[in-house]
Structures are given as C-alpha cells and as structure tokens.
C-alpha cells in the first residue's frame, strides 16, 4: 500500500482579488513522482512556495509525515523532512563540491550547548556529518567530482550538486523546481536517471516544462491553469484529456 508523505487539502493563496492558487488538493506518495505542469502563470511556483512555507496559505491545510505543518516556517518544515531545489541553481560557487554537500549535511547536526568557538571547528570532524555527505554524493553520482570547484562545474553538474545538498539533509519529500531547465540532451538524460533512482526512497513533486521528461518520469500528473487544477490522474489519461490538450498540451505539440 502506498504511503502518503505529504498532503495538501483545498490549498488557496490570494493576492488581493487574485487567486494564484485556488482550492488545490494533492498527495505525494513515497516511491512515486508527482509532476505538476501548466503554462506560465498557472500557479506552479506559488504552490511550491506554499508547500515549503515560503508563502502562507490564505486557506487550506498541509500535512507532512502525519503532522499539520500548514503554518510552519521553511526551516522547521525542512527539519521535518521537506527538501527542495530552485529554478535558479543555489550553491556556494567558490567552494568545492564536497564542501557544499558537507555544509548541507552539517545543518542536521544536533544543536550543542552554546560555544563561541564552535563555528571555528572543522565540520568534517563529525562522523555523522561525513556519512550524510558521502551518501548524498553517492546518490547524486558526484563522487568523482568531490574536489572540483562548484562554480567551475557544468550546468548539469551544478543541478546535480544542488540535489546532492538537498539529499544531505535526509529529506522524506523532494520538491524539485525545473531540475532539467537549460540542460543539453546528455545532461538531461543523466538527470532523468538520477530522479528515477531517487524516487525509491522519497516522495517527489516535479515541476518541469520538458514534457518528454515528464511522461518518462511521472507516476501521477497534475495540470494547473490560472491557479486551478484542471486534471490530475495517470499521465496517459491526462495526456488524452481534451480539456488539457486545449488548455496546455496543444500549445506544446
């Protein structure tokens, strides 16, 4: 039986008279990729920001791991197991790949009594931190690039690194915002392979414009237009929906 890890019910966000997200309900299951597509302005980014806590909903609810996290701030949701990537790659460019991932892993170290010198200590001294970072590097396929400067990596490797940093926080849920954006064919293929590997132990929501990748990856597909869900089902059924074709897919093919 599938395990629902994150659930949003009747989620709405209004900016004045505009409903950027209007009565959206969705569930994210472990071992499943739930893709969300729609034209620009459909409300996809707003939905993601509601789930992460970067925006507060006007109404509706969000549960994560069985707990009501509707009004939790992003850092608290992160510690509860919610990880995300951004449209624009978010890494520490001057640092090495290993240092980036280690810093993300360090965020999960237990808080110690206040020590004015603790930030001068080498985080690599923590065996637990090293183990989290090593696992994340391996999962993301970046072991061979660990000593490379992050800013000198290719665009695809930087996107892999951002996901590795997210994995180092040991999330249950991954919210990935256009992870294939700007990639060439070879890099996109590597990213698709990575996401398929990751879905085994995570619930995943994927916002992406690459429809070929979407129909390769998605187990469930939700289509948004003007803040509302117009279809949500298995990808083959959504693709055949006349309303979806008229509103969105017909623009792409």
Residue pairs with C-beta under 8 A, 6 or more apart in sequence:
2 29
2 30
2 31
2 32
3 29
3 30
3 203
4 27
4 28
4 29
4 203
5 28
5 29
5 30
5 64
5 65
5 81
5 172
5 173
5 203
6 27
6 28
6 51
6 62
6 63
6 64
6 65
6 82
6 172
6 173
6 203
6 205
7 26
7 27
7 28
7 62
7 63
8 24
8 25
8 26
8 27
8 47
8 50
8 51
8 60
8 61
8 62
9 25
9 60
9 61
9 62
9 63
10 23
10 24
10 25
10 59
10 60
10 61
11 21
11 23
11 24
11 25
11 47
11 50
11 57
11 59
11 60
11 61
11 62
12 19
12 21
12 22
12 23
12 24
12 57
12 58
12 59
12 60
13 19
13 20
13 21
13 46
13 50
13 55
13 57
13 58
14 20
14 58
19 227
20 43
20 46
20 227
21 43
21 46
21 47
21 50
21 57
21 227
22 43
22 226
22 227
22 228
23 60
23 228
24 43
24 47
24 60
24 224
24 227
24 228
24 229
25 229
26 34
26 36
26 205
26 222
26 229
26 232
27 34
28 34
28 173
28 203
28 204
28 205
29 203
29 219
29 220
30 172
30 201
30 202
30 203
31 199
31 200
31 201
31 202
31 203
32 199
32 203
32 204
32 219
32 220
33 195
33 199
33 204
33 205
33 206
33 217
33 218
33 219
33 220
34 203
34 204
34 205
34 206
34 218
34 219
34 220
34 221
34 222
35 205
35 206
35 207
35 208
35 214
35 217
35 218
35 220
35 221
35 222
35 235
36 44
36 47
36 205
36 206
36 207
36 221
36 222
36 223
36 224
37 44
37 207
37 208
37 209
37 211
37 214
37 221
37 222
37 223
37 224
37 248
38 44
38 223
38 224
38 225
38 248
39 225
39 247
39 248
39 251
41 226
42 224
42 225
42 226
42 227
43 224
43 226
43 227
43 228
44 207
44 224
45 87
45 177
45 207
46 55
46 227
47 224
48 84
48 175
48 177
48 205
48 207
49 55
50 56
50 57
50 62
51 62
51 82
51 175
51 205
52 74
52 77
52 82
52 84
52 175
53 69
53 72
53 73
53 74
53 76
53 77
54 74
56 71
57 70
60 70
61 68
61 70
62 68
62 69
62 70
63 69
63 70
64 77
64 80
64 81
64 82
64 172
64 173
65 80
65 81
65 172
67 80
69 76
69 77
69 80
69 82
72 80
78 107
78 169
78 171
79 108
81 170
81 171
81 172
81 173
82 171
82 172
82 173
82 175
83 166
83 167
83 169
83 171
83 173
83 174
83 175
84 166
84 174
84 175
84 176
84 177
85 159
85 162
85 163
85 166
85 174
85 175
85 176
85 177
85 179
86 162
86 177
87 177
87 178
87 181
89 155
89 158
89 159
89 161
89 162
90 162
91 100
91 150
91 151
91 158
91 161
91 162
91 165
92 99
92 100
92 103
92 150
93 149
93 150
93 151
94 149
94 150
94 151
95 103
95 149
95 150
96 146
96 147
96 148
96 149
96 150
97 137
97 142
97 145
97 146
97 147
97 148
97 150
97 153
97 157
97 161
97 164
98 133
98 137
98 146
98 147
99 150
100 150
100 161
100 164
100 165
101 133
101 136
101 137
101 142
101 161
101 164
101 165
101 168
102 123
102 124
102 129
102 130
102 133
102 168
103 123
103 165
104 133
104 136
104 164
104 165
104 166
104 168
104 169
105 129
105 130
105 132
105 133
105 136
105 168
105 169
106 123
106 126
106 129
107 169
108 128
108 129
108 132
108 168
108 169
108 170
109 123
109 126
109 128
109 129
112 118
123 129
124 130
132 168
132 169
132 170
133 168
135 167
135 168
136 164
136 165
136 167
136 168
137 143
137 146
137 164
139 164
139 167
139 197
139 198
140 160
140 161
140 163
140 164
140 167
140 194
141 160
141 190
141 194
142 157
142 160
142 161
142 164
145 153
145 157
148 157
150 158
150 161
153 161
154 187
155 182
155 183
155 187
156 183
156 184
156 186
156 187
156 188
156 190
156 191
159 179
159 180
159 183
159 187
159 191
160 190
160 191
160 194
163 174
163 176
163 179
163 194
163 198
166 174
167 198
171 202
172 202
172 203
173 202
173 203
173 204
173 205
174 198
174 202
174 203
174 204
174 205
175 204
175 205
175 207
176 195
176 204
176 205
176 206
176 207
176 208
177 207
178 207
178 208
178 209
179 191
179 195
179 206
179 208
180 188
180 191
180 192
180 208
180 210
180 213
181 208
181 209
183 191
188 210
188 213
191 213
192 213
192 216
192 217
195 204
195 206
195 217
196 217
198 204
206 214
206 217
206 218
208 214
211 249
211 252
211 253
214 221
214 235
215 235
215 239
218 235
219 234
219 235
220 232
220 233
220 234
220 235
221 231
221 232
221 233
221 234
221 235
221 238
221 239
222 229
222 231
222 232
223 229
223 230
223 231
223 232
223 238
223 241
223 244
223 247
223 248
224 230
225 247
225 248
230 243
230 244
230 247
231 238
231 241
231 243
231 244
232 238
233 241
238 244
239 245
239 249
